[in-house]
Amino acid sequence: RTHGSALFTRGETQALVTATLGTGQDEQIIDAMEGEYRENFLLHYNFPPFATGESRAQRGPGRREIGHGALARRALAAVLPRREELPWVVRVVSDILSSNGSSSMATVCGGSLALMDAGVPIAAPVAGVAMGLVREGGADTVLTDITGAEDGAGDMDLKVAGTRDGLTAVQLDNKLGAIPLATLVTALAEARRALLVILGKMDEVLAAPREQVAANAPQIGQIHVAKRHVGRIIGPGGKRVNEIQSQTRSRIDIKDSGRIRVSAKSAEDLALALQILRDEATDLKKGEIYDAEVVTVKEYGAFVRVGAHEGLVHVSELEEGRTDKVSDIAKVGDTMRVKVLGADNRGRLELSRRAALEG
């Protein structure tokens, strides 16, 4: 299901643009010449034959789809939060329903609205416009918001995308080989005026990102913990992190740096998962007394849990004097007061019920 959408119409060009939010596991893996990397912002541009009144079979993406999609993606990527600040993987899909002039710039306008509708915190709305040029008798005439016929018969196709504060993407194609600087300056000035008009129309519909993402979008949160806690949170063979995921119906992504990103289907599950992870990353203080739950009873002592931490209360630390049977003092599910004595050379907690009773 999509989480944001917009239908953008300008003249005879119309684009239906949708935005979908995913988790880190939805990132696209790019196998590039310089090595593999992951992409968290995807934009797919579809131009079916019926958009220009044709009835031929639809095939895979060609140079047009790839090139127009790349241009629109660049225009929108400039206003997205930095990668480390964007918790979602974002996919924008533009389906061109009809075309008579710059469907790529319609994709930029519709994509900006769809992102804001989805609640993605973009820096500012983005619009796009295509500028043309006709040279006749040595005189240059700049055209604004060109149609397909003006594009084909004209001498320049200058696509300009940007916000009220500046440009985010520019692409220039021309048939003249060289264009005077003064003509380009004029074209960019006219493009800015057109962008402001389009942005004004867009503002009438949606001027800023929605404060909340869609209810059916992944709920995502992030915390940072000390590197020394990463192993404890993961557990042997991933046992502990799998337990947390199962308990909270969440997906947890842990980096060696200590960054933990959690995604869940509901805000309640997300809050519970984050709280458990914070508890896991909280150190117990030596000499402090805590309430502990007995989880396992052995002949040599009782294993107890304090919040997210587990430790051993040795039989000699259960009470003053000799204890013949641990089960006489502790049973699974019991609660007891324990004092933190420290940790052994393997980092395991050493706890004492006897010291807690003494105060």
C-alpha positions as CSV (number, residue, x, y, z in Angstrom):
1,R,0.0,0.0,0.0
2,T,1.2,3.5,-0.8
3,H,1.6,6.1,1.9
4,G,1.4,9.3,-0.2
5,S,0.1,10.2,-3.6
6,A,-0.6,13.1,-6.0
7,L,-2.2,13.6,-9.3
8,F,-0.4,16.5,-11.1
9,T,-1.9,18.0,-14.3
10,R,-0.3,20.7,-16.4
11,G,-2.0,21.3,-19.7
12,E,-2.2,18.0,-21.5
13,T,0.5,16.4,-19.3
14,Q,-0.7,14.4,-16.3
15,A,1.3,12.3,-13.8
16,L,0.0,10.0,-11.1
17,V,2.8,9.9,-8.5
18,T,2.9,7.7,-5.4
19,A,5.3,7.5,-2.5
20,T,5.8,4.3,-0.4
21,L,7.9,4.1,2.8
22,G,9.8,1.0,3.7
23,T,12.4,-0.2,6.2
24,G,16.2,-0.6,5.9
25,Q,15.8,-4.1,4.6
26,D,14.1,-2.7,1.5
27,E,17.2,-0.8,0.4
28,Q,18.2,-1.4,-3.2
29,I,21.6,-3.0,-3.6
30,I,23.5,-1.4,-6.5
31,D,26.4,-3.4,-8.0
32,A,28.4,-0.6,-9.5
33,M,31.8,-0.7,-11.1
34,E,33.4,0.9,-8.1
35,G,31.8,-1.5,-5.7
36,E,28.5,-2.4,-4.1
37,Y,26.4,0.2,-2.3
38,R,22.8,0.6,-1.0
39,E,20.3,3.1,-2.1
40,N,17.5,4.3,0.2
41,F,15.7,6.7,-2.2
42,L,14.3,5.2,-5.4
43,L,12.3,6.9,-8.1
44,H,10.8,4.9,-11.0
45,Y,9.3,6.7,-14.0
46,N,6.9,4.8,-16.2
47,F,5.9,6.2,-19.6
48,P,3.2,3.8,-21.2
49,P,2.4,4.0,-24.9
50,F,-1.2,5.2,-24.2
51,A,0.3,8.5,-22.7
52,T,0.8,9.7,-26.2
53,G,-2.2,7.9,-27.8
54,E,-0.3,4.9,-29.0
55,S,-1.5,1.3,-28.7
56,R,1.7,-0.7,-29.0
57,A,2.8,-3.2,-26.4
58,Q,4.5,-1.9,-23.3
59,R,8.1,-3.1,-22.9
60,G,10.7,-2.7,-20.3
61,P,12.3,0.7,-19.4
62,G,14.2,2.4,-22.2
63,R,16.6,5.3,-22.2
64,R,13.7,7.7,-21.9
65,E,12.4,6.1,-18.7
66,I,15.8,5.7,-17.2
67,G,17.0,9.2,-18.0
68,H,13.8,11.0,-17.0
69,G,13.7,9.0,-13.8
70,A,17.3,9.9,-13.0
71,L,16.6,13.6,-13.6
72,A,13.5,13.7,-11.4
73,R,15.3,11.7,-8.7
74,R,18.1,14.2,-8.6
75,A,15.7,17.1,-8.3
76,L,13.9,15.5,-5.3
77,A,17.0,14.0,-3.6
78,A,18.4,17.5,-2.9
79,V,15.6,18.3,-0.4
80,L,15.5,14.9,1.4
81,P,17.0,14.6,4.9
82,R,20.6,13.2,5.1
83,R,20.8,9.5,4.9
84,E,21.4,9.0,8.6
85,E,18.4,11.3,9.4
86,L,16.0,9.5,7.1
87,P,14.6,6.5,8.9
88,W,12.7,5.0,5.9
89,V,13.6,3.7,2.5
90,V,11.5,5.9,0.1
91,R,10.2,4.8,-3.2
92,V,8.5,7.2,-5.6
93,V,6.7,5.9,-8.7
94,S,5.5,8.2,-11.4
95,D,3.0,6.8,-14.0
96,I,2.5,9.2,-16.9
97,L,-1.2,9.1,-17.9
98,S,-0.9,11.6,-20.7
99,S,1.9,13.6,-22.1
100,N,2.3,16.8,-24.2
101,G,5.4,18.4,-22.7
102,S,7.9,17.7,-20.0
103,S,6.5,14.7,-18.1
104,S,9.8,14.6,-16.2
105,M,9.1,18.0,-14.7
106,A,5.5,16.9,-13.9
107,T,7.1,14.0,-12.1
108,V,9.1,16.4,-10.0
109,C,6.0,18.4,-9.0
110,G,3.9,15.3,-8.3
111,G,6.8,13.6,-6.5
112,S,7.2,16.6,-4.2
113,L,3.5,16.5,-3.3
114,A,3.5,12.8,-2.8
115,L,6.5,12.9,-0.5
116,M,4.8,15.6,1.6
117,D,1.6,13.7,1.6
118,A,3.5,10.7,3.0
119,G,5.0,12.8,5.8
120,V,8.5,12.7,4.5
121,P,10.2,15.8,6.0
122,I,11.6,17.4,2.8
123,A,13.4,20.7,3.2
124,A,11.1,22.6,0.8
125,P,8.6,21.8,-2.0
126,V,10.2,21.3,-5.5
127,A,8.7,22.2,-8.9
128,G,10.0,21.8,-12.4
129,V,9.5,23.4,-15.8
130,A,10.8,22.9,-19.3
131,M,12.1,26.0,-21.2
132,G,12.5,26.1,-25.0
133,L,14.2,28.3,-27.6
134,V,13.5,29.4,-31.1
135,R,16.2,31.1,-33.2
136,E,15.1,32.9,-36.2
137,G,17.0,35.6,-38.1
138,G,19.7,35.7,-35.5
139,A,17.3,36.5,-32.7
140,D,16.6,34.1,-29.8
141,T,13.1,33.7,-28.4
142,V,12.8,31.9,-25.1
143,L,9.7,29.8,-24.6
144,T,8.3,28.8,-21.2
145,D,6.6,25.4,-20.4
146,I,7.0,24.0,-23.8
147,T,4.7,21.4,-25.4
148,G,5.8,18.4,-27.4
149,A,5.5,20.3,-30.7
150,E,7.6,23.2,-29.4
151,D,10.2,20.7,-28.1
152,G,10.4,19.0,-31.4
153,A,10.5,22.1,-33.6
154,G,12.5,24.3,-31.2
155,D,16.3,24.5,-30.7
156,M,16.6,23.9,-26.9
157,D,15.1,21.9,-24.2
158,L,16.2,23.2,-20.8
159,K,14.6,21.4,-17.8
160,V,14.9,23.4,-14.6
161,A,13.8,22.1,-11.2
162,G,14.1,23.9,-7.9
163,T,12.6,25.4,-4.8
164,R,11.9,29.0,-3.9
165,D,15.5,29.3,-2.7
166,G,17.5,27.7,-5.5
167,L,17.9,25.0,-8.2
168,T,18.0,21.3,-7.4
169,A,18.5,20.0,-11.0
170,V,19.1,21.3,-14.5
171,Q,19.4,19.5,-17.8
172,L,20.1,21.2,-21.1
173,D,19.7,19.7,-24.6
174,N,20.1,21.9,-27.7
175,K,20.5,21.7,-31.5
176,L,22.6,24.7,-31.9
177,G,25.9,23.5,-30.5
178,A,26.4,26.7,-28.5
179,I,24.0,29.0,-26.8
180,P,24.9,32.6,-25.8
181,L,25.3,33.1,-22.1
182,A,22.8,36.0,-22.2
183,T,20.1,33.6,-23.6
184,L,20.7,31.1,-20.8
185,V,20.5,33.8,-18.2
186,T,17.1,34.9,-19.7
187,A,15.9,31.3,-19.8
188,L,16.8,30.7,-16.2
189,A,15.2,34.0,-15.1
190,E,12.0,33.1,-16.9
191,A,12.2,29.5,-15.4
192,R,12.4,31.0,-11.9
193,R,9.2,33.0,-12.5
194,A,7.4,29.9,-13.8
195,L,8.6,27.8,-10.8
196,L,7.2,30.4,-8.4
197,V,3.8,30.3,-10.1
198,I,3.8,26.5,-10.1
199,L,4.9,26.3,-6.4
200,G,2.1,28.8,-5.5
201,K,-0.4,26.4,-7.1
202,M,1.1,23.5,-5.3
203,D,0.9,25.3,-2.0
204,E,-2.8,25.7,-2.4
205,V,-3.1,21.9,-2.2
206,L,-0.3,21.0,0.3
207,A,2.4,23.5,1.4
208,A,4.4,21.4,3.8
209,P,4.9,17.8,4.8
210,R,2.2,16.3,6.9
211,E,3.1,16.1,10.6
212,Q,2.4,12.4,10.8
213,V,3.2,9.6,8.4
214,A,0.3,7.4,7.2
215,A,-1.1,5.1,9.8
216,N,-0.2,2.1,7.7
217,A,3.4,3.2,7.2
218,P,6.2,1.5,9.1
219,Q,6.8,3.0,12.5
220,I,10.5,3.6,12.8
221,G,12.7,4.7,15.7
222,Q,16.4,4.9,16.3
223,I,18.7,4.9,19.3
224,H,22.5,4.8,19.9
225,V,24.1,2.6,22.5
226,A,27.7,2.1,23.6
227,K,29.6,-0.3,21.4
228,R,30.3,-2.6,24.4
229,H,26.5,-3.2,24.7
230,V,26.1,-4.5,21.1
231,G,27.1,-8.0,21.9
232,R,24.8,-8.3,24.9
233,I,21.8,-7.0,22.8
234,I,22.5,-9.4,20.0
235,G,23.1,-12.4,22.3
236,P,24.7,-15.7,21.5
237,G,23.8,-16.6,17.9
238,G,21.4,-13.7,17.8
239,K,19.2,-15.3,20.5
240,R,18.5,-12.1,22.5
241,V,17.7,-9.8,19.5
242,N,15.4,-12.5,18.0
243,E,13.6,-12.7,21.3
244,I,13.0,-9.0,21.3
245,Q,11.8,-9.0,17.7
246,S,9.4,-11.8,18.5
247,Q,8.1,-10.2,21.7
248,T,7.5,-6.8,20.1
249,R,6.7,-7.9,16.5
250,S,9.5,-5.6,15.2
251,R,12.5,-5.7,13.0
252,I,15.8,-4.6,14.5
253,D,18.9,-3.5,12.6
254,I,22.1,-3.2,14.6
255,K,25.3,-1.6,13.4
256,D,28.7,-2.2,14.9
257,S,28.9,1.5,15.7
258,G,26.0,1.1,18.2
259,R,23.3,2.6,16.0
260,I,20.1,0.6,16.3
261,R,17.1,1.2,14.0
262,V,13.8,-0.4,14.9
263,S,10.7,-0.8,12.6
264,A,7.3,-2.0,13.8
265,K,3.7,-2.0,12.5
266,S,2.4,0.0,15.4
267,A,3.6,2.8,17.6
268,E,3.0,0.7,20.7
269,D,5.2,-2.2,19.5
270,L,7.9,0.4,18.5
271,A,7.8,2.0,21.9
272,L,8.1,-1.4,23.7
273,A,11.0,-2.5,21.5
274,L,12.9,0.8,22.1
275,Q,12.4,0.6,25.9
276,I,13.7,-3.0,26.0
277,L,16.7,-2.0,24.0
278,R,17.4,1.0,26.3
279,D,17.1,-1.4,29.3
280,E,19.6,-3.8,27.7
281,A,22.0,-0.9,27.2
282,T,21.7,0.4,30.8
283,D,24.5,-0.6,33.1
284,L,23.7,-1.7,36.6
285,K,25.7,0.3,39.2
286,K,28.0,-1.5,41.6
287,G,26.8,-1.3,45.2
288,E,23.2,-0.5,44.2
289,I,20.2,-2.7,45.2
290,Y,17.7,-3.8,42.7
291,D,14.6,-6.0,42.5
292,A,15.3,-9.2,40.6
293,E,13.2,-12.0,39.2
294,V,14.4,-15.6,39.6
295,V,14.6,-17.3,36.1
296,T,16.6,-20.5,36.8
297,V,17.5,-22.4,40.0
298,K,20.7,-24.5,40.1
299,E,22.5,-26.4,42.9
300,Y,25.2,-23.7,43.0
301,G,22.9,-20.7,43.0
302,A,20.0,-18.8,41.3
303,F,20.1,-17.0,38.0
304,V,18.0,-13.8,38.2
305,R,17.0,-11.1,35.9
306,V,17.2,-7.4,36.7
307,G,15.4,-5.5,33.9
308,A,17.3,-6.7,30.8
309,H,20.3,-8.0,32.7
310,E,20.9,-11.5,34.0
311,G,23.3,-12.5,36.7
312,L,24.1,-15.2,39.3
313,V,23.3,-15.1,43.0
314,H,25.8,-17.8,44.2
315,V,24.5,-20.1,47.0
316,S,27.0,-18.5,49.4
317,E,25.3,-15.1,48.7
318,L,21.7,-16.1,49.3
319,E,21.7,-15.7,53.1
320,E,23.9,-15.4,56.1
321,G,25.3,-18.8,57.0
322,R,25.1,-22.1,55.1
323,T,22.3,-22.8,52.6
324,D,21.6,-26.5,52.1
325,K,19.1,-26.2,49.2
326,V,18.9,-23.2,46.9
327,S,15.2,-24.1,46.2
328,D,14.4,-23.4,49.8
329,I,15.3,-19.8,49.3
330,A,14.6,-19.2,45.6
331,K,12.0,-20.5,43.2
332,V,11.5,-19.6,39.5
333,G,9.3,-16.5,39.3
334,D,10.1,-15.3,42.8
335,T,11.3,-11.7,43.3
336,M,14.2,-10.9,45.5
337,R,16.3,-7.9,46.4
338,V,19.9,-8.2,45.2
339,K,23.0,-6.0,45.5
340,V,25.4,-5.6,42.6
341,L,28.8,-6.8,43.7
342,G,30.4,-6.4,40.3
343,A,31.3,-8.6,37.4
344,D,33.6,-11.6,36.9
345,N,36.4,-11.6,34.3
346,R,33.9,-12.7,31.6
347,G,31.7,-9.7,32.2
348,R,28.9,-11.7,34.0
349,L,27.1,-10.0,36.9
350,E,27.8,-11.1,40.4
351,L,24.8,-10.4,42.7
352,S,24.1,-10.9,46.4
353,R,20.9,-11.4,48.3
354,R,22.7,-11.6,51.6
355,A,24.3,-8.2,51.1
356,A,21.0,-6.6,50.1
357,L,19.4,-7.9,53.3
358,E,22.2,-6.4,55.3
359,G,21.6,-3.1,53.5
